[in-house]
Amino acid sequence: MLRYVCISDLHAGAPTSLLMNLPEDGAIRPPEPSPVTHGFVDVVNALLGVQDKPQLILLGDVLDLQFSDRTHAYHNAQGFLTRLHDSGCFADKVIATAGNHDHAFWTDARLALDVAGMSSNGVTYRNATPAFHDAPNARSRMLDALVKDAGFGDVDLRYPNIGFEKDGRAVLFHHGHFFEEGYLLISTLRDIFSSGDRAELTVADIAGENAGWIDFFWSTIGDAGLSSNASDLYQNLLTSTGFRKLSAQVAEIVSAEMGEKLPLAGDLRVQEVLRIATRVLLDATVGKYRDTERFAVIESLTTKGRDGFASFIGGPIRRQIMDELGHVPEDLTVIFGHTHKPFSERMKVSGFDVPLKVYNTGGWVLNDPRLDTKEGAAMVLIDDDLNVVALRLFMTPQAGIVPLAYLEVLSEPRVSMQAFVKDLQARLATPDMQRILSDFAETVRVAYVDRQAVLLDLTAQGVSS
């Protein structure tokens, strides 16, 4: 029986999210469900039906909170989740974690846990929750409201990892941001100042030490309103010309504002030094973001990304698994998103006797004006025996065509796995399902082409300015 369905990186609120209805005549359209949302729910209805009612797992970046209009992002995500709830295909309780773009979910919960810990009411996790059982005291007011407004019930919020284990087999979910060095900045600095790497760094150490940095980078900068429109700021990060324009704009603001507050405020040389320093800082931080896995659109996972994955899984996550389960599972599947490039493969990681099965859930947003890349989205399906397969929902148009959704399976000899796959293949093969998948692929193709036009227009504006 199907037990869990995992999706991630919807980026509701981002102008190039496939969940958004594009503006008409410069005006933001009401946050009604997009054609892609309707098409996806048709796929879910046809594939899942109403018998199993799996739990929905939201693996982070569901909302694009930091560089998008938050109210619009909220209502856009609510519309999407309401359509899923009303399909009748899912259980009432939702499982979720936070990504870098909706890290505010965890910040809200973390601060509440801090207070609970101070008041000595028995809460022992304050920087990270357990992975393999729920954390009832970890509550995000915005996430709770979003899920309940969509018609669902409680939210099981865990951060940064979600895990399930059965009969020596385990599935571990992580949004994916801690696979990248940019999100480990504070831990890295601590190691530098303490003259060496900490051999026993834990998940809680990493989550706690870098929470403020992630909040600053993904909340404070966005909240500052450095662009006339928050979504413009976000989109400027997606193109090199837009980033150069943004960098110059921010440097001017900082040099003008801070220059007046420093000694020798009237000295133009002071303002010029501030301007240059700001550009350098942006290159090292925001510019570094543009050099992350999300923007390496040709490779499913770069060499640096694979190294980061192996380091985090083989170190902190392995230690968390040992602490919570008391052993390393014989069979571990890792599911993550963040990169917006779905894939499935076996990966060897030090500390595990056999290669891990790895699935990426991809993303629902176009990052780059070019099409025909590795970008796309998958829905990961897990049954009662923790057998895992991925339904590759869509990818950017290949030679102008979005391929029909198909199963990605990392083969297993288990009888239960073979039965799980056979059942899903039979559901996908029906004529009605093939028609629905064909319609969905065409809807996605049109959506990608429209969003490509938005990004190309933004690039042109950046060049002309």
N, C-alpha and C positions, 0 to 999 in steps of 0.2 A: 504494500500500500504506500502511496506517495505521502511523505511526511513533511518535507520542507521544500519551499520554492524561494530561491534567492535571486534578487536583482540589485543593482547598484548604479550610482552615478547618473541619476536622472537629471540632475542640475536644473530642477524646476526654477524658473525665474531668469535663467541665462537666455539672452535673445536667440542664441543658436541652438538651444535645446530643442529636440524633436517634440517635446511636450508643449512647447510654446506655440501660440498662434502669432505669426509675424505681424508687425505693425502695418496699418494701412494709412497712407498719406501722412506718415510721421506720427500717427496717434497709436498708442498702445491699445490693442483690442482687449475686450473683457477676457478674464482668465477662464474661458470655457475650454473643455477638453479638446485637444487638437485632433486632427485626422489620424495621426499616428497612435494617439491614446486609444481612440475608438477601434482602430485596426488591431492593436495589441490585445485589447479585451476580447475581441472576436476570436483571436488565436487561443487565448486562455480558456474561453468558454468551450471551444471545440476540443481542446486537448485535455483539459482537466475534468470538465463536467462538474457535478456537484456531489459526487460520491465520497471522494477521499477527504476533501477539505484540509489540505496541508496548511501549515503555518507559513506566513509570508515573512521572509527575512530581508530587511532593508540594510544593505551593507555600506552605508555612508554616502555622502554627497547627494542625498535625495533632494535637498534644497540647496540652491546656490545663494547662500545668505550674504556673503561678504561683498560681492560686487554687483549685486542685483537688487532691485526694489524688493524689500523683504515681504511686504504685504502681498505684492503680486506673486512672488515666489511661493508664499504660503498657500494662496488660493489656487495657484496652478497645480501644486502638489496635491492639495485637497481634492481637486477635481479628478485627478488621475487615480488617487486612492479610493475615492468614492465609487468610481466606475468599477474598480477591482472588487470592492466590497459588495456592491450591488450585483455583481455577477453570481454571487452565491458559491463561488469556488473555493473560498478560503476560510480557515478557522478564525475565530473572533480575536484571539490574542496574536499580536505582532511581535516579532523579535527584531531588534535593531542595534546598530552601533553608529558611531559618528565618524565622518571623514574629515578631511582638512577644510572643506568648504562649509560644512555644517557642524564644525567643531564646537560651536556655541551650545549645541545640545548637551555635549559632555561637560562643558564649562559650568552650565547651570546645575547639572547633577553633581559635579565634583564639589562645587561650593556648598551645596546642601549637605553632602557627605562630610565635608570638613566640619560644619557646624554640628552635625550629629556625632562625629567623633569627639569633638571638644566637650559635648555634653554627656559623654560616657554612656551612651545608650546601646553599646554593644557593637557598633559598626567598626570594623577593623580595616576595611578597604577604603582608601581615600584618594589614591592616585590612579588606581585601576581596579576594575571589578574582577571577580573570578571569571574564568572563561567557561567552565564546564557545569556551572549551575547558575540560576538566575540570581539577580541582586535586587531584591524588592525595594531597597532603600534608594536605589539610583533612579531618580526621577527628573526628567526634563519637562518643564512646564509647556514649552512650545511643542515638543514632540508629542507629549500626551494629548494636548489640545488638537493637534493636526490629525492624529490617528482617530481620536474619538469624533471629531467633526466629520470625518470620512465614514463613520459608522462602525468602525472596529472598536474593540474593547481595550484591555490593558496592553501596555508595552513592556516587554522584557528588554531593558536597555543594558547592554554590557559594553565595556570599553577597556582596551582597544581590541580585544579578541572575543569571539564566540566559539564554543566548542561543544561537541557531542561525542560520546564514546559508548561502544557496545561490543561485547565479546571480542576484545582485543583490536577492534577497528575504531578509528576516530576520524572526525572531520573538524577542521579548524578554519574559522573564518577571520579574516583581518582586512580592513579596508585597503591597506597597501601603502599608506604614506610613510610608515616607518621603515620601509625598504629603501628609502631614499635619504641620502646624507643631509639634504637641506632641512629635513624635519627633525634631525638629530643634532642640530647646531649647538644647543646649550650643553648637551651631554658631551659632545666633542670638545667644546671649550673647557669643560670641567676636567676632562682627561688631559688636555694640554697643560692646564695650570697645575694639575697634580702630578705632572711628569710621568704619564703612562696610562695605558688602557686599563680599565677596571675589568678584571677577568670574569666577575660574577654579576655583571650588570643585569638587572631584572626588567621585566615588562613594566612593573610599577615605577621603577627608577626612570625609565625612558619616558613614560607617559607623564609622570609628575614634573620632571625637569624641563620638558619641552612644551608643556601646556601653555605657559605664558608666551613663549615665542610664537607658537601657532596662532594663539589668540591675537597677538600683535600683528603678525603678518597677514592674517586672514580676516581680522575684525577691525582693528584700529585703523589701518590704512584705508580700508573700504569705508568705514564710518566717517572718516575725515572729510569725505566729499571733495577730493582733490580734482575731480572732474565735474563738469556741469551736470552730468548724469552718471549715476553709479554704474549703469550697464555700459556706458561708453568707456569707463575706466577698465572694466572687465574685458571688453572687446579689444581695447588697445593692447592688451597683453598677448593677443592672439596673432598679431602680425608684427614683423620687425619694424616697419615704418610707423605703425601705431605706437610701439613701445618707445621708439626714439622721440616721438612727439610727446608722449606722456612723461618721459624722463626729463626732457627740457622744461616742461610745464612745472613739474614738481620742484625741480632745481630752482626755478625762478621764485616760486612761492617760498621755499625754505630760505633762500638767500635774502629775500625781502623781509620776511617775518623775523628770522633770527638775527639778521644783521642789525636791526634796530635795537636789539636787546643786548648786544655785545659791546665791549669797549671799542673805541674807534669806529662807532657805528656809521659815521659819515664817510669813512674811508672806502672807496670803491674797491680797493684791493681785498678788503675783508669780505665783501659781498662776492667777489669773484672766487675767492678761495672756498667759500661756502657752496657756491654753485658747482664748482668742480668736485668738491668732496661729496656733494649729494649725488651727482651723476655716478661717481665711483661706487658709492654705497648702493645705489639702485642696481647697478650692474652686478654687484656681488650678492644681492638679495633677490629683488624682483627679476632681474635679468637672469639670475641663476635658475629661477623657477621656469623660465622659458626653455631651459636646457634640460628639463627633467624628462622622465619616461613619457609623460603625457604628450610631449611635443616631438618625440622621436617616432614619427608616424609611419615609417617604413618597416621597422623591426617590431615584432611582437614584444620583445623584451631585450634591451641592450645588454652588453657585457657588464656594464656597471650595475644595471638593474638586477641581473642574475646574481652578481656578487652581493648586493645589498639584501636580496631575498635570502640567500644562503646564510649570510651573517646573522640576520634577525631570527630566522627560523631555527638555525642550528645553535644559537646562543640563548637569548632571552626567552623565546617561545618554548624551546626544548626544556628550559629550566621551569617555566610555568607548568608545562605538561607534567613534569616529574613531581613538582610540588603538589599539584591537584590530583593527579591520578596515581602517583607512586610508581609509575613505570612508563616506558616509551612504547606506544602502541605498535604492534607488528605491522599495521596497515594504516597509514596516515594520508588523508587527502587535505590539501590546502586550497582554499578558495579566496580570491581577492579581486579587487576592482582597481580603481584609481587611475590606471594607465589609459583607459578607454579603448584598449585593443584586446579583444577577447582571444584566448587561445587555450589549448589543453595539451599537456605533455608530461612526461615523467622527468623528474629532476633529482639528481643525486645531491644530498646535503649531508655534510659531516655530522655524525652523531646519530644517524638513522641507518639501520642495517640494509634497508632496501630503498630504491628511489621513491620519492614522494610522488603522488598523483596531484597534479596542479591544474586548476581551472581558473581562468580570469573571466569576470562578468562583463568586461567592456564598459561602454558608456553611451549615453543617449544624446550627445552633443557633438557638433562639428567643431574641431579645434583649429583647422587650417583651411585656407581657401582651396587647396588642391583636393581632388577626390581620388578614387582608386588607391586608397591607402589601407592600412591595417585596422583602421578605426571601425567600430561597430559595437553590437551588444549581444550578450548571451543571457539566458535564464538557466540557472543551475537547479537541477531536480535531484532530490535525495529521498530515498524510500526508508521504510522502517528498519531495514538491515544496514543502513548507512551506505548503500550502493549509490554512486554518484554518476550522473551524466549531465551534459550541457546541451541545451537547445540553442544553437547559434541563430539568433533571431534575425539579424540583418548585419550588413556591412556596407561601407560606402560603395557606390556604383562601380562595378568592374566592367570596363568598356561600355559604360552607359547603362548597365543592368545591375539591379540588386538581386543577388541569388536568393532562391527560396530558402526558408529556414530549414535546418537539418540538424540531426543529432551528432554530437561529438562524444565518442566513447573511448575511454582508455581501457582496453579489453581486460577482462577478469575471468578466471575459470569457474568462479562460483556459480552454482545453479541459480541462486536467487538473483544474481546480477544478469544472467542471461535471460531470465524470465522478465525482469524489469525492462530491459532493453527491447525485448520482443514485443511486450505490451505497448511501449511507447511508439515503436516503429509501426505497429498496426494502426494505432490512432492517427499517426501522421499520414498514412498511406490512403486513407479513405478519399473518395472524390470530393466530398464536401470540404474536407480539411485542405486538400490541395488547392481548391478554389480560394479558400480563405487565405492561405499562405501566399498565393499569387497576387491577390488584391492587396495584401499587407505589404508585399515587396514593392509594388508599384507606388503605394502611398509613401513608403519610406524614400523611394527614389526621388519623387517630386519634392519631398521635404528637404532632402540633402541638397538638391539643385537650388532650391530657394535660399537655403542658408549659405551656400557657396556664393550666391549673388550678394548677400549681405556683407560677407567678409571681403569680397572683391571690391565692393563699393567703399568699404572702410579703408582698404589699402589705397585705393585711388585718392580718397580724401587726405590720407596721410602724406602721399606723394605731393599733391597739389599744395599742401600747406607748408 
